[in-house]
Amino acid sequence: MSIFRALFLVCVLHSVVTLPVSAQRSTKKAASPWQTLSGNEPLVIARGGFSGLLPDSSSAAYSLAMSTSSPNVVLWCDVQLTKDGVGICFPDLKLDNSSSISGFSPNTSSEYLVNGVSTKGWFTVDYDMDFLQNIFLTQGIYSRTNRFDGNMFAIQAVEDVVAQNKPSGLWLNVQHSSFFTQHKLNMRSYVLSVSKSVIVNYISSPEVGFLKSIETRFRPSKTKLVFRFLGEGDTEPSTNQTYGSLLKNLTFIKTFASGILVPKSYIWPVSVGYLLPHTSVVSDAHKQGLEVYASDFANDASFSYNYSYNPLTEYVSFVDNGDFSVDGVLSDFPLTASAAIGCFSHMDNKTTGEDSPTVISHNGASGIFPGCTDLAYNQAIADGANYIDCPVQMTKDGVPVCLSSINLIEGTAVAQSSFGSLSVIIPEIQKNPGIFTFNLTWEEIQTLKPVISNPYSEYGLVRNPANKNAGSFISLADFLTLALSKPLSGVLINIENAAYLAEKQGLGITDAVIDVLNKSGYKNQTAQEVIIQSTNKAVLTMFKAQTGYKRMYMVDEDISSIDDSSIKDIKSFADSVAVSKESIFPDEMLFLTGSTKVVPRLHSFNLSVYAYLFRNEFVSQAWDFFSDPIVEINSYVIGGEIDGVITDFPATAASYKKSQCLKAKELPPYMTPALPGGLLQLVTTQFLPPTEAPNPSLTEADVSEPPLPPVSPQAASGNDANTTASGAPTPSKSNAHVGKIAGFFFSSLSVFFASLVLM
């Protein structure tokens, strides 16, 4: 099947998708909620198509943008000229980073002046179109997957992009008109010529001279000219003024342009990672009758910490903040921009939204504050968590407290404290050295500084550094008092290492938890639910025998299936099950390989299913989720049919539940769940290693375990970890620190990708 026929099928299938009436926006400014210049909803401009995943300006990138974004999405083309004057869509003057030119023609690089700077590389002006048709597009941003860089996508002329996609809007960006003039190529003539054969809706350039040279020719047309601002200190070549100076003279810009395109930092400045107050750029431009478009949006780019790695939140801050709205956003991930505008703007924040999924915090809002602190729990409640969680650990003096780990090195600054010498190895708990909660009294633990979790610091992604040591640890009793005073559905209490604590340390963690629950008032109240969570059958069996609390069995390994006998066993002591995300959608090299039957099998036995662990950082997500945590949650809730999520970022899951599009009779394409295995159809076997063995199945033998041992009085009389015998901790002076990227395919694209594989 040819690529053209495949694209045709995509377009036909896409044409049957229509937005629900509730998602359509009025074009009448008087009745519009949008603060854009026209009153229309902001434009979504797809830079090079869906360049956040696929090679920029490739046929697949443009097709994917069309099929997963707003119906009025505008395709952005960075137009370059070839040696024979053909206009091509390509992200840069140089072919180096985004094509296979260096391997195809290794000895033909050149050195030219670009804006006065000597630049070496392979330039489009050195090759004619016949030659460039043999060159293939590649991913130019190295933090993104290169699995689509094979001989799939050829360089395209502007006319071919339009013919294949028939977009509702085309945006030509002319970045270096003066450079082409130096090489006896006339960009003005080209733009005037191509506009006679295809509809060009927008033309942008950072060169005043170029836009002024075409202004009179486009004045009677519907084509909008947009002046593109570069860095504030950069010099515009026509006027010899800095772009910062030109920004102060919007009256001049209005004489030859109908809009401006500015880096997003012009509107929301960022200092040391945090947002400063927004500027007056949008309102100033609107007063001059200029539309404002913002650039540099990418789900996998650096974010202000204010957005907590949720790109959708950033878009909303530009289009629905109460003060202004930009007229459009230029994005590498047009699906996320479309969802922000079509589903998450003008939401009613007073409502909790849909009932599903249930949102359970993980160590509180541990993506924003150090886990298990008072601030993390209060933030989780404010962010809309249904349940807040307490992983219970026992102190040396027998106080049950909320701490993310039994090892204080994880989550506290104990290693830098006076207790740093207490580091030991306890094989029953972990292989690495640790300083354990039962080595310190509660009073001593309260003196420790909390430390925020940074699970992806190796990628340069850190969480909220301003709050890295903020908050105070709390006991289980104080946790329950806090929860009872808030409008929560309940609490989740996690209990691990019960057998070890009883036998080796003389600490009865289950009895201690029951005692605190009884004293807190939870025993006799029904307003809030208590869920006891554990990976240990014995713990949950004991709670079933002695209390009426709900119980959640946590499967601490990735599984691909589960047999009837094990489900019946789980049903005998638990009401719900928590499974890893990979147990529902297995992946290989961060590509989903399909879906398992684990969730429907558990549901068939009337067991609720919760998935863990959801995080906002794009490196935690499979490529199929487009570096978008909302896409991931949506795929597990609608596609995976889970009942709830366990997350470091409760605000993200809670905002998902408020999406206006979830109430629609028909989901728009940008709210369609991922098609597991859809991306993999496009990734040929040459890019992937041999298929790994599937995850193991969970059997009754895996669930079975002996009952909890009694609390050892000998250990209780001297529970210092340095004095135990069998399996005794080994003193150690060393410390150890235990230190996934997105997209989904609209179902019609599976036809497209399958056809590419079969070509």
ROMARSE-178952 format. One record per residue (C-alpha): residue in one letter; y, z, x. Coordinates in steps of 0.001 Angstrom, whole numbers, padded with zeros to 6 digits, always signed. Each point is the difference from the previous one (the first is absolute). Layout:
BEGIN
aYZX
...
***
This chain:
BEGIN
m+000000+000000+000000
s+003422-000897+001396
i+002699+002600+000503
f+002184-001864-002504
r-002619+000237-002718
a-000476+003698+000790
l+003727+000568-000289
f+000022-001919-003271
l-002667+002323-001393
v+002043+002998+001055
c+003086-001368-001719
v-001930-000803-003201
l-001528+003456-000138
h+003329+001608+000837
s+001759-001901-002774
v-001950+001856-002674
v+001327+003356+001210
t+003075+001081-001912
l+001895+003247+000205
p-000115+002245-003062
v+003086-000069-002181
s+000859+003547+001050
a+000209-001110+003627
q+002336-002912-000672
r+003679+000612+000695
s+002983-001078-002018
t+002318-002447+001716
k+002990+001247-001932
k+002102+002190+002215
a+001324+002137-002863
a-003510+001102-000990
s-001441+000134+003501
p-000944+003210+001824
w+000462-001785+003315
q+003128+000514+002083
t-000284-003385+001655
l+002985-002352-000035
s-001538-002172-002723
g-001706+002787-001923
n-003363-001683+000623
e-002843+001796+001719
p+000067-000299+003788
l-001700-002953+001636
v-003137+000363+002060
i+000208-002294+003020
a-003299-000535+001822
r+000719-000413+003694
g-002354-002729+001210
g-002086+000668-003091
f-002198+003088+000232
s+000584+000314+003741
g-000915+003685+000068
l-003655-001002-000052
l-000378-003730+000613
p+001651-002200+002652
d+003693-000504-000754
s+000757-003298-001805
s-003689-000840-000476
s-001311-001655-003146
a-002022+003118-000809
a+002995+002322+000512
y+002146-002015-002410
s-002830-000300-002518
l-000717+003727+000130
a+003669+000834-000507
m+000109-002269-003055
s-003159+001478-001505
t+000694+003710+000485
s+003759+000338-000432
s+002636-000256-002711
p+000003-003330-001879
n+003459-000770+001392
v-000903+000745+003622
v+002017-002091+002472
l-001794-001485+002994
w+001869+000461+003277
c-000257-002719+002649
d+001441+000408+003484
v+000678-003693+000497
q-000299-001446+003509
l+000336-003626+001098
t-002585-001925+001973
k+000749-002553+002708
d-000077-002787-002622
g+002258+001906-002431
v-002634+001291-002431
g+000816+003360-001598
i-002861+002465+000250
c-000444+003536-001254
f-000523+002210+003042
p+001334+003487+000764
d+001698-000762+003336
l+001437-002684+002279
k-002839+000765+002361
l-003598-000683-000930
d-001351+002644+002382
n-000954+003022-002085
s-000834-001575-003342
s-002080-003047+000920
s-002823-001192+002239
i+002352-002140+002121
s-000526+001864+003283
g-003729-000640-000091
f+000260-003546-001312
s+002718-001151+002391
p+000240+002640+002765
n+002187-001924+002468
t+002818-001258-002229
s+002297+003028-000351
s+003746-000428+000533
e+003062+002093+000767
y+003156-000376-002102
l+003170+001899-000801
v-000212+001702-003388
n+003313+001541-001015
g+000948+000007+003666
v-003185+001727+001162
s-002503-001822+002200
t-003268+000005-001958
k-003411-001285+001042
g-002777-001097-002321
w-001460-002787-002118
f+002810-001336-002228
t-000356-002055-003180
v+002545-002533+001319
d-002430-001100+002723
y-002721-001240-002368
d-000180-002507-002810
m-001670+000705-003320
d-003123-002029+000798
f-000649+002293+002955
l+000830+003231-001848
q-002445-000789-002800
n-002741+000815+002520
i+001449+003468+000616
f-001104+002928-002120
l+001989+002968-001212
t-000837+003505+001196
q+001148+003537-000774
g+003101+000622+002096
i+000219+003762-000489
y-002694+001574+002098
s-000389+003183-002037
r-001329-002153-002848
t-003477-001456-000199
n-000706-003151+002003
r-003173-000712-001967
f+001622-002981-001717
d+001045-001754+003200
g-002836-002528+000117
n+000444-003716-000565
m+000977+000450-003634
f+003706-000411-000555
a+002068-002880+001358
i+003772-000147+000444
q+001602-001396-003157
a+003054-002086-000784
v+002430+001438-002536
e-000920-002680-002547
d-003698+000910+000276
v+000699+003690-000693
v+001850-000949-003185
a-002573-002590-001123
q-002917+002376+000431
n+001563+003094-001583
k+002650-001254-002433
p+001970+003233+000409
s+002586+001218-002465
g+002344+000295+002946
l+000239-001255+003577
w+002118+001675+002672
l+000735-001879+003239
n+001182+002156+002872
v+001779-001905+002775
q+000164+002383+002924
h+000979-002254+002922
s+001931-003049-001167
s+002061-000078+003206
f-003164-000021+002125
f-001303-003094-001756
t+003373-001674+000449
q-000344+000538+003767
h-003259-001951-000218
k+001560-002868-001983
l-001581+001088-003285
n+002236+000445-003042
m-000987+002891-002252
r+002838-000779-002405
s-001295-003514-000555
y-003527+001275-000440
v+000961+002618-002603
l+002055-002501-001989
s-002878-002475+000133
v-002799+002384-000973
s+002023+001380-002912
k-000189-003470-001581
s-003804+000063-000071
v-000668+003680-000794
i+001948+002684-001834
v+001521+002408+002519
n+001260+003118-001760
y+001351+001933+002981
i+001175-000905+003489
s+000817+002781+002444
s+001300-000012+003544
p+001603+002445+002443
e+002354-002807+001124
v+003312-000249-001849
g+000568-003532+001302
f-003236-001327-001436
l+000563+001433-003480
k+003592-001237-000064
s-001210-003484+001004
i-002223-000284-003094
e+002023+002059-002478
t+001872-002888-001589
r-003198-002038-000443
f-001772+002851-001833
r+002991+001285-001957
p-000858-001969-003174
s-003752+000814+000249
k-001999+003091-000949
t-000929+000620+003630
k+001381+003308+001214
l+001289+000387+003548
v-000620+003422+001551
f+001544+001288+003215
r-002536+001917+002044
f+001231+002978+002003
l-001728+000838+003261
g+000529+003203+001999
e+003462+001498-000419
g+000728-000372+003718
d-001329-003571+000263
t+002525-002842+000243
e+000171-002790-002559
p+000332-003238+002056
s+002425-001907-002276
t+002699+002682-000269
n-000784+001998+003146
q+000205+003135-002148
t-002662+002674-000272
y-001935+000201-003233
g+001358+003525-000403
s+003528-001431-000010
l-000930-002747-002458
l-001421+002609-002362
k+003531+001365-000375
n+001281-003398-001122
l-002166-000843-003002
t+002885-001935-001535
f-000446-002520+002816
i-003779-000146-000544
k+000600-000759-003688
t+001834-003228+000925
f-003252-001678+001059
a-002868+002145-001335
s-001135+001531-003289
g-001943+002810+001582
i-000812+001939+003137
l-003338+000933+001567
v+000127+003223+002010
p-002545+002169+001825
k-000957+002906-002217
s+001556+002409+002525
y+003448-001388-000957
i-000550+001573-003427
w-002067+003104+000729
p+000656+000997+003629
v-002676+002032+001769
s+000609+002548+002744
v-002860+001605+001963
g-002360-001085-002738
y+001916+001372-002995
l+002224-001727-002545
l+003733+000400+000179
p+002133-000423-003147
h+000016-003597-001191
t+002942-002177+000949
s+002334-001910-002332
v-001272-003438+001128
v-001569-000883-003355
s+002909+001153-002149
d+002545-001600+002351
a-001817-003321-000101
h-000461+000116-003773
k+003749+000552-000418
q+000514-003269+001902
g-002513-001784-002236
l-002566-000181+002802
e-003685+000648-000636
v-001727+002292+002503
y-003487-000560+001346
a-001696+002518+002298
s-002463-000937+002748
d-002543+001586+002354
f-002370+001400-002617
a-003598+000375+001136
n-002678+002475-001072
d-001166+000471+003573
a+003418+000356+001615
s+001733+003189+001031
f+001239+002063-002935
s+002506+002712-000528
y-001883+003264-000328
n+001713+000375-003373
y-002448-002576-001388
s-003130+001816+001243
y-001600-003323+001032
n+000028-001287-003592
p+001651-003457+000171
l+000385-000205-003768
t+002344+002986+000087
e+002217-001840+002459
y+000335-003056-002243
v+000898+002178-002983
s+002774+001655+002026
f+001609-003432+000431
v-000342-001230-003579
d+000081+003104-002204
n+001993+002871+001497
g+002645+000463-002704
d+002884-001246+002164
f-000869-003634+000716
s-002730-002593+000192
v-000378-002727+002583
d-000446-003463-001465
g-003211-000670+001884
v-002316+001215+002750
l-001521-002043+002817
s-003505+001304+000599
d-003156-000725+001978
f-001913+001680-002852
p+001378-001536-003226
l-002684+001668-002128
t+001393+003464+000736
a+003565-001146-000634
s-001108-001552-003313
a-001735+003211-001080
a+003028+002107+000910
i+002253-002160-002175
g-002441-000802-002804
c-001857+003309-000355
f+001741+002883+001761
s+003719-000438-000648
h+001787+001787-002867
m-002959+002339-000490
d+000199+003069-002188
n-000391+002758+002581
k-000184+002656-002710
t-003481-001142-000997
t-003179+000499+002002
g-001162-003479-000974
e-003648-000906-000492
d-002653+002719-000107
s-002090-001674+002660
p-000448+000411+002869
t+000016+003749+000473
v+002059+000755+003105
i-001343+002691+002317
s+001958+000956+003076
h-001581+000183+003435
n+001376+003068+001769
g+002983-000278-002336
a+002444-002824+000652
s-001189-000094+003599
g+001559-003397+000602
i+003442+001592-000270
f-000433+003604+001186
p-002569+001799+002160
g-003137+000392-002081
c-000786+003144-001961
t+003488+001450+000298
d+002162+001259-002829
l+002252-003059+000418
a-002925-002431-000140
y-001277+001555-003229
n+003405+000098-001679
q+000565-003626+001009
a-003381-001044-001436
i+000878+001671-003291
a+003451-001616-000100
d-001557-003370+000849
g-002306+000094-003018
a-003367+001236+001257
n-002303+001085-002829
y-001947+002331+002261
i+001033+001633+003255
d-002697+000905+002482
c-000773+002932+002259
p-002582-000426+002769
v-000986+003646+000357
q-000525+001476+003459
m-000792+003598+000867
t+002021+002114+002434
k-001390+002604+002368
d+000980+002752-002435
g-001647-001731-002974
v+003020-001540-001733
p-000631-003380-001683
v+002891-002328+000885
c+000929-003656-000501
l-000335-001954+003241
s-000911-003636+000543
s-002750+000834+002493
i-002052+002918+001218
n+001227-001089+003440
l+003604+001129+000405
i+000633-002661+002653
e+000119-002413-002950
g+003125+000724-001998
t+001607+002763+002041
a+001610+000486+003416
v-002556+002651+000958
a-000837-001777+003282
q+003582+000583+001155
s+000025+003624-001134
s-001175+003215+001621
f-003379-000586-001698
g-000676-003192+001970
s-002556+001768+002213
l-002319+000579-002995
s-001282-003582+000148
v-003802-000094-000389
i-002780-002415-000935
i-002064+000794-003104
p-002727-002656-000341
e-000728+000869-003641
i+003563-000969-000905
q+001042-002706+002468
k-000729-001379+003454
n+003540+000341+001301
p+001744+003237+000973
g+002024+001754-002655
i+001933+003127-000857
f-001447+001087-003291
t+001553+001785-002946
f-002497+002871+000222
n+001249+000679+003557
l+003416+001107-001332
t+001194+002383-002689
w+002119-001244-002891
e+003010+001716+001505
e-000565-001875+003265
i-000487-003353-001738
q+003294+000459-001840
t+001796-000015+003353
l-001249-003524+000817
k+002149-003094-000399
p-001394-002576-002446
v-000367-003531+001391
i+000194-003101-002189
s-003014-002300+000088
n+000481-003329+001802
p-003331-001802-000443
y+001393-003353+001205
s+002231+001033+002867
e-001973-002358+002268
y+001618-002849-001959
g+003444+001508+000399
l+000018+001233-003606
v+001105+003607-000335
r+000816+002010-003073
n+003354+001539-000828
p+000910+001421+003428
a+002906+002003-001440
n-002603+002158-001786
k-002717-000046+002644
n-000079+003823+000246
a+001473+000907-003391
g-001437+002426-002516
s-002161+003105-000013
f-003732+000431-000474
i-001124+001820-003125
s-003003+002018-001069
l-002300-001069-002820
a+001504+002733-002184
d+003535-001322+000546
f-001219-003566-000560
l-001414+000936-003402
t+003165+001894-000955
l+002057-003085+000857
a-002306-002313-001962
l+000002+002178-003124
s+003796-000123-000103
k+000046-003838-000045
p-000916-002645-002613
l-003241-001074+001702
s-003341-001074-001443
g-001644+002323+002454
v-000994+000790+003549
l-002730-001244+002299
i-001493+002502+002429
n-002051-001389+002864
i-002639+002182+001657
e-001859-000979+003188
n-001965+001789+002751
a-001079+002719-002441
a-003456+000473+001549
y+001354+000287+003539
l+002734+002438-000998
a-002459+002234-001833
e-002757-000040+002598
k+001974-000108+003250
q+003367+001546-000838
g-000860+002402-002811
l+002572-001616-002284
g-000910-000728-003623
i+002337-002851-000852
t-001449-000661-003483
d+000271+003642-001041
a+003534+000157+001388
v+001069-003069-001987
i-001514+001327-003235
d+001704+003357+000528
v+003431-001601+000523
l-000489-002287-002997
n-000879+002965-002195
k+003027+001972+001128
s+002336-002992-000361
g-000590-000357-003730
y-001840-003326+000143
k-003187+001585-001323
n+001525+000676-003416
q+002386-002946-000434
t-000660-003558-001168
a+003360-001691+000610
q-001067-001109+003455
e-003388-001103+001235
v-001658+001214+003189
i-002142-002482+001929
i-002169+001264+002833
q-000669-002775+002501
s-002575+000038+002773
t-002372-002191+001987
n-002565+002792-000388
k-002319+000137-003002
a-000625+003704+000602
v+003685+000854-000415
l+000320-001888-003281
t-003311+001371-001299
m+001227+003528+000622
f+003298-000650-001806
k-001866-001501-002960
a-002161+003116-000239
q+002868+002481+000292
t+003065-001719-001531
g+001059-002559-002572
y+002142-002032+002376
k-000392-003766+000371
r-001784-001233+003110
m+000489-003157+002100
y-002638-001134+002474
m+001568-001709+003008
v-002160-002614+001737
d+001071+000171+003620
e-001469-003337+001102
d+000424-003624-001022
i-002761-001069-002383
s-000874-003362-001533
s-002308+001193-002785
i-001340+003134-001595
d-003381+000499-001685
d-000705+001602-003368
s-001679+003096+001420
s+003007+000854+002166
i+002442-000564-002886
k-002086+002273-002238
d+000014+002599+002741
i+003792-000240+000355
k+000382+000204-003770
s-001888+003301+000068
f+002750+001736+001988
a+003168-002186-000210
d+002274-001554-002620
s+001564-002617+002256
v-000468-001729+003347
a+002430-000921+002780
v-001006-003042+002051
s+001679-001865+002830
k+001919-003190-000751
e-002471-001911+002176
s-002863+001124-002248
i+001617-002009-002813
f+001369-002990+001925
p-001791-000344+003362
d+001904-001848+002693
e-000638-001700+003289
m+002778-000482+002535
l+002358+001171-002799
f-001106-002771-002373
l-001632+001126-003253
t-003550-001326-000128
g-000640+000728-003671
s-000430+002925-002371
t-002810+002479-000548
k-001483+001447-003200
v+000662+003591+001056
v+002773+000645-002554
p-001732-001526-003069
r-003257+001740+000968
l+001714+003393+000113
h+001898-000766-003214
s-003275-000802-001753
f-000961+003654+000530
n+003374+001174-001346
l+001304+001022+003430
s+003680-000612+000707
v+000721-001761+003308
y+002895+000651+002358
a+000686-002075+003101
y+001408+001231+003304
l+002082-000251+002138
f+003075-001984-001047
r+002873-000320+002454
n+003163-002104-000010
e-000124-001205+003602
f-000959-003668-000031
v-002490+000428+002845
s-002134+002147-002320
q-000621-002894-002392
a-002244-003064+000017
w+001756-003357+000421
d-000902-000786-003623
f+002622+002495-001180
f+002953-001804+001643
s+001244+003086+001879
d+001008+001443-003377
p-001256+003460-001084
i+000685-000805-003664
v-002223-003095+000206
e-002734+002164+001496
i+000238+002663-002708
n+000132-002644-002733
s-003104-001694+001384
y-001998+003225+000023
v+001188+001101-003449
i-000308-003311-001878
g-002514-001790+002204
g-002006+003011+001217
e+000349+001983-003264
i+000474+003342+001743
d+001285+003001-001939
g+002319+001404+002628
v+001415-000217+003495
i+000219+002573+002765
t+003100-000767+002016
d+002410+001126+002704
f+002811-001610-002019
p-000181+001145-003656
a+003352-001657-000774
t-001448-003456+000594
a-002935+000502-002343
a+002203+001677-002614
s+002492-002894+000084
y-002872-002461-000448
k-000883+001716-003284
k+003556-000630-001249
s-000124-003758+000594
q+001272-001826-003077
c-002521-002759+000620
l-002981+002285-000626
k+001014+000056-003668
a+000025-003802-000270
k-002727-001852-001878
e-000416-002293+002975
l+000621+001043+003580
p+002373-002169+002027
p-001573-001511+003134
y+001646+002524+002302
m-001761+002830-001849
t-003443-001609+000040
p-002549+002027+002000
a-001456-001278+003248
l-002987-002299-000085
p-002388+001641+002500
g-001281-002656+002358
g+002730-002486-000968
l+001691+000041+003376
l-003325-000082+001768
q-000684-003429-001506
l+002833-001369+002088
v-001020+001757+003200
t-002760-002091+001532
t-002851+001571+001915
q+001514-001010+003323
f+002580+002753-000438
l-002298+002849-000942
p-002702+001818+001965
p-003575+000159-001323
t-000137+001710-003358
e-000493+003729+000288
a-002738+001791-001888
p+001134+001157-003458
n+000947+003618-000559
p-002994+002241-000697
s-001104+000968-003488
l+000350+003553-001242
t-003373+001506-000874
e-001113+003311-001456
a-001009+001130+003474
d+003602-000469+001196
v+001311+002225-002788
s-002616+002744+000210
e+000658+003067+002133
p-000994+003684+000060
p+002027+002633-001843
l+002802+001822+001794
p-001147+002767+002337
p+001173+003563-000669
v+003027+001268+001882
s-001206+001428+003306
p+001087+003636+000486
q-000574-000302+003761
a+002406-002906+000249
a+002452+001815-002257
s+000140+002934+002365
g+001119-002157+002886
n+000949-003468-001117
d+001835-000998+003173
a-001229-003534+000734
n-000309+000828+003689
t-002833+002510-000609
t-002460-001900-002225
a-003523-000682+001159
s-002108-002802-001490
g+002084-003137-000040
a+002752+002045+001579
p+003313-001625+000790
t+000402-001141+003565
p+003321+000978+001610
s+002033-003004+001062
k+003425-000514+001548
s+000279-003524-001354
n+001519-001004-003298
a-000721-003158-001961
h+001995-001921-002520
v-001750-002146-002455
g+002124-002842-000424
k-000187-010581-007972
i+003183-004038-000904
a+000568-002167-004235
g-000458-002505-002873
f-001859-001100-003056
f-000636-003382-001488
f+000725-001002-003518
s-003317-001171-001415
s+001000-003677-000078
l+000398+000044+003757
s-003704+000598+000437
v-000448-003632-001084
f+002498-001069+002636
f-001543+002033+002803
a-003534-000979-000865
s+001006-003658+000098
l+001552+000448+003445
v-003183+001511+001335
l-002044-002894-001392
m+002280-002768+001309
***
